Amino acid sequence: MYKVVVTKKVLKVVERLPADVRKRLYDLLKDLRDSGPLQVHWPNFSRLSTNKYHCHLTRKWVVCWYHEKGAFEIEVYYAGSRENSPY
């Protein structure tokens, strides 16, 4: 089991997400906690770099996270629109 840390910036965005997108985010966070950073069954999942990953909650909404190899902590550092994503 992994510890999932969500940044304050992401927490502020979560409050403004549509309800269906928020539910998908919570489902992703649960999957990250239960099975780690590689979420190959999520839409458009990909590795952004050695330690960074992303996937789409919907066509418009994206989540990015960071995981240091060998650690049991995952940091979700971005949730928001695809247009503003940091990749």
TORVEXDREN-803199 format. One record per atom (N, C-alpha, C, O): residue in three letters; x, y, z. Coordinates in steps of 0.1 Angstrom, whole numbers, padded with zeros to 4 digits, always signed. Layout:
# residues N
ALAXYZ;...
***
This chain:
# residues 87
MET+0008-0012+0000;MET+0000+0000+0000;MET+0009+0012+0000;MET+0019+0013+0007;TYR+0005+0022-0008;TYR+0013+0035-0009;TYR+0006+0046-0002;TYR-0006+0046+0000;LYS+0014+0056+0002;LYS+0008+0068+0008;LYS+0007+0078-0003;LYS+0017+0081-0010;VAL-0005+0083-0005;VAL-0007+0093-0016;VAL-0009+0107-0009;VAL-0018+0109-0001;VAL+0000+0116-0014;VAL+0000+0130-0009;VAL-0005+0139-0020;VAL-0001+0138-0031;VAL-0015+0147-0016;VAL-0021+0156-0026;VAL-0017+0170-0022;VAL-0019+0174-0011;THR-0011+0178-0031;THR-0006+0191-0028;THR-0018+0201-0025;THR-0029+0198-0029;LYS-0015+0211-0018;LYS-0025+0221-0015;LYS-0032+0227-0028;LYS-0044+0230-0028;LYS-0023+0229-0038;LYS-0028+0235-0051;LYS-0038+0225-0057;LYS-0049+0230-0062;VAL-0036+0213-0056;VAL-0045+0203-0062;VAL-0058+0203-0053;VAL-0069+0202-0059;LEU-0057+0203-0040;LEU-0069+0203-0032;LEU-0078+0215-0035;LEU-0090+0213-0034;LYS-0073+0227-0038;LYS-0081+0238-0042;LYS-0088+0236-0055;LYS-0100+0240-0056;VAL-0082+0229-0064;VAL-0088+0226-0077;VAL-0099+0216-0076;VAL-0109+0217-0082;VAL-0097+0206-0067;VAL-0107+0195-0065;VAL-0120+0201-0061;VAL-0131+0196-0066;GLU-0121+0211-0053;GLU-0133+0217-0049;GLU-0141+0223-0061;GLU-0154+0223-0061;ARG-0134+0227-0072;ARG-0141+0233-0083;ARG-0144+0223-0095;ARG-0150+0226-0105;LEU-0139+0210-0093;LEU-0142+0201-0104;LEU-0156+0197-0105;LEU-0163+0196-0094;PRO-0161+0193-0116;PRO-0175+0187-0117;PRO-0175+0175-0109;PRO-0165+0168-0108;ALA-0187+0171-0104;ALA-0189+0160-0095;ALA-0184+0147-0101;ALA-0178+0139-0094;ASP-0187+0144-0114;ASP-0183+0132-0120;ASP-0168+0131-0121;ASP-0162+0120-0120;VAL-0161+0142-0124;VAL-0147+0142-0125;VAL-0140+0140-0112;VAL-0130+0134-0110;ARG-0146+0147-0102;ARG-0141+0145-0088;ARG-0142+0131-0083;ARG-0133+0126-0077;LYS-0153+0124-0087;LYS-0154+0110-0083;LYS-0143+0101-0090;LYS-0137+0093-0084;ARG-0140+0104-0103;ARG-0130+0097-0110;ARG-0116+0100-0104;ARG-0108+0091-0103;LEU-0114+0112-0099;LEU-0101+0115-0093;LEU-0100+0107-0080;LEU-0089+0102-0077;TYR-0111+0106-0072;TYR-0110+0098-0060;TYR-0108+0084-0063;TYR-0100+0077-0056;ASP-0113+0079-0074;ASP-0111+0065-0078;ASP-0096+0063-0082;ASP-0090+0053-0078;LEU-0090+0073-0089;LEU-0076+0072-0092;LEU-0068+0072-0080;LEU-0058+0065-0079;LEU-0071+0081-0070;LEU-0063+0082-0058;LEU-0063+0069-0051;LEU-0053+0064-0045;LYS-0075+0062-0050;LYS-0076+0049-0044;LYS-0067+0039-0052;LYS-0060+0031-0045;ASP-0068+0039-0065;ASP-0059+0030-0073;ASP-0044+0032-0070;ASP-0036+0023-0069;LEU-0040+0045-0069;LEU-0026+0048-0067;LEU-0023+0043-0053;LEU-0012+0037-0051;ARG-0031+0045-0043;ARG-0028+0040-0030;ARG-0027+0025-0029;ARG-0018+0019-0023;ASP-0036+0018-0036;ASP-0036+0003-0036;ASP-0026-0004-0044;ASP-0021-0014-0041;SER-0023+0002-0056;SER-0014-0005-0065;SER-0002+0002-0071;SER+0005-0003-0079;GLY+0000+0015-0066;GLY+0012+0022-0070;GLY+0011+0031-0082;GLY+0000+0033-0087;PRO+0022+0036-0086;PRO+0022+0047-0097;PRO+0018+0043-0111;PRO+0014+0051-0119;LEU+0020+0030-0114;LEU+0017+0025-0128;LEU+0003+0022-0129;LEU-0002+0011-0125;GLN-0005+0030-0135;GLN-0019+0029-0137;GLN-0023+0027-0152;GLN-0030+0035-0158;VAL-0018+0016-0157;VAL-0019+0013-0172;VAL-0034+0012-0177;VAL-0036+0014-0188;HIS-0043+0009-0168;HIS-0057+0008-0172;HIS-0065+0021-0173;HIS-0076+0021-0177;TRP-0058+0032-0168;TRP-0065+0045-0169;TRP-0062+0051-0183;TRP-0052+0048-0189;PRO-0072+0059-0188;PRO-0071+0064-0202;PRO-0059+0073-0203;PRO-0056+0082-0195;ASN-0052+0071-0214;ASN-0040+0079-0218;ASN-0029+0080-0207;ASN-0022+0090-0206;PHE-0028+0069-0199;PHE-0018+0069-0189;PHE-0004+0068-0196;PHE-0003+0061-0206;SER+0005+0076-0191;SER+0019+0075-0197;SER+0029+0081-0186;SER+0025+0088-0177;ARG+0041+0077-0189;ARG+0052+0081-0181;ARG+0057+0094-0187;ARG+0060+0095-0199;LEU+0058+0105-0179;LEU+0062+0118-0185;LEU+0078+0119-0184;LEU+0084+0125-0192;SER+0083+0113-0174;SER+0098+0112-0172;SER+0101+0100-0163;SER+0092+0092-0161;THR+0113+0099-0158;THR+0116+0088-0150;THR+0107+0086-0138;THR+0103+0075-0134;ASN+0103+0097-0132;ASN+0095+0097-0119;ASN+0082+0103-0120;ASN+0074+0103-0110;LYS+0078+0108-0132;LYS+0065+0115-0133;LYS+0056+0108-0143;LYS+0060+0102-0153;TYR+0043+0108-0139;TYR+0032+0101-0147;TYR+0020+0110-0148;TYR+0019+0120-0142;HIS+0011+0106-0158;HIS-0001+0113-0159;HIS-0012+0104-0165;HIS-0008+0094-0171;CYS-0024+0108-0164;CYS-0035+0101-0171;CYS-0047+0111-0172;CYS-0047+0121-0165;HIS-0056+0107-0180;HIS-0068+0116-0182;HIS-0080+0110-0174;HIS-0083+0098-0174;LEU-0086+0119-0167;LEU-0099+0116-0160;LEU-0110+0116-0170;LEU-0119+0107-0169;THR-0110+0125-0179;THR-0119+0126-0190;THR-0111+0132-0201;THR-0099+0134-0200;ARG-0117+0135-0212;ARG-0110+0141-0224;ARG-0104+0155-0220;ARG-0093+0158-0225;LYS-0111+0162-0211;LYS-0106+0175-0207;LYS-0097+0176-0195;LYS-0089+0185-0194;TRP-0099+0167-0185;TRP-0093+0167-0172;TRP-0081+0157-0171;TRP-0083+0146-0174;VAL-0070+0162-0165;VAL-0058+0154-0164;VAL-0053+0155-0149;VAL-0055+0164-0142;VAL-0046+0144-0146;VAL-0039+0143-0132;VAL-0025+0139-0135;VAL-0022+0130-0143;CYS-0016+0146-0128;CYS-0001+0142-0128;CYS+0004+0139-0114;CYS+0000+0145-0105;TRP+0013+0129-0114;TRP+0018+0126-0101;TRP+0033+0122-0102;TRP+0038+0120-0113;TYR+0040+0122-0090;TYR+0054+0120-0089;TYR+0056+0108-0080;TYR+0050+0107-0069;HIS+0066+0099-0083;HIS+0069+0088-0075;HIS+0084+0085-0076;HIS+0089+0083-0087;GLU+0091+0085-0065;GLU+0105+0082-0064;GLU+0106+0067-0063;GLU+0100+0060-0054;LYS+0114+0061-0072;LYS+0116+0046-0072;LYS+0120+0041-0059;LYS+0129+0047-0052;GLY+0114+0031-0054;GLY+0117+0025-0041;GLY+0110+0031-0029;GLY+0110+0025-0018;ALA+0103+0042-0031;ALA+0096+0048-0021;ALA+0081+0044-0021;ALA+0076+0039-0031;PHE+0074+0045-0010;PHE+0060+0042-0009;PHE+0052+0054-0007;PHE+0041+0053-0001;GLU+0056+0065-0013;GLU+0048+0077-0013;GLU+0047+0082-0027;GLU+0056+0083-0035;ILE+0035+0086-0031;ILE+0032+0092-0044;ILE+0026+0106-0041;ILE+0017+0108-0033;GLU+0031+0116-0049;GLU+0027+0130-0047;GLU+0019+0134-0060;GLU+0024+0134-0071;VAL+0006+0137-0058;VAL-0002+0142-0069;VAL+0000+0157-0069;VAL-0004+0164-0059;TYR+0006+0162-0079;TYR+0010+0176-0080;TYR+0002+0185-0090;TYR+0004+0197-0090;TYR-0006+0178-0098;TYR-0015+0186-0107;TYR-0028+0178-0110;TYR-0028+0166-0112;ALA-0038+0186-0109;ALA-0051+0181-0114;ALA-0058+0193-0120;ALA-0059+0204-0114;GLY-0063+0192-0132;GLY-0069+0203-0139;GLY-0071+0200-0154;GLY-0070+0189-0158;SER-0073+0211-0161;SER-0076+0210-0175;SER-0063+0206-0183;SER-0052+0209-0179;ARG-0066+0199-0193;ARG-0055+0194-0202;ARG-0047+0206-0208;ARG-0035+0205-0210;GLU-0054+0217-0211;GLU-0047+0228-0217;GLU-0037+0235-0208;GLU-0027+0240-0213;ASN-0039+0234-0195;ASN-0029+0240-0185;ASN-0020+0230-0179;ASN-0012+0234-0170;SER-0020+0218-0183;SER-0012+0208-0177;SER+0003+0210-0179;SER+0008+0217-0188;PRO+0011+0206-0169;PRO+0026+0209-0169;PRO+0034+0200-0177;PRO+0046+0199-0175;TYR+0029+0194-0187;TYR+0038+0185-0196;TYR+0037+0190-0210;TYR+0044+0184-0219;
***
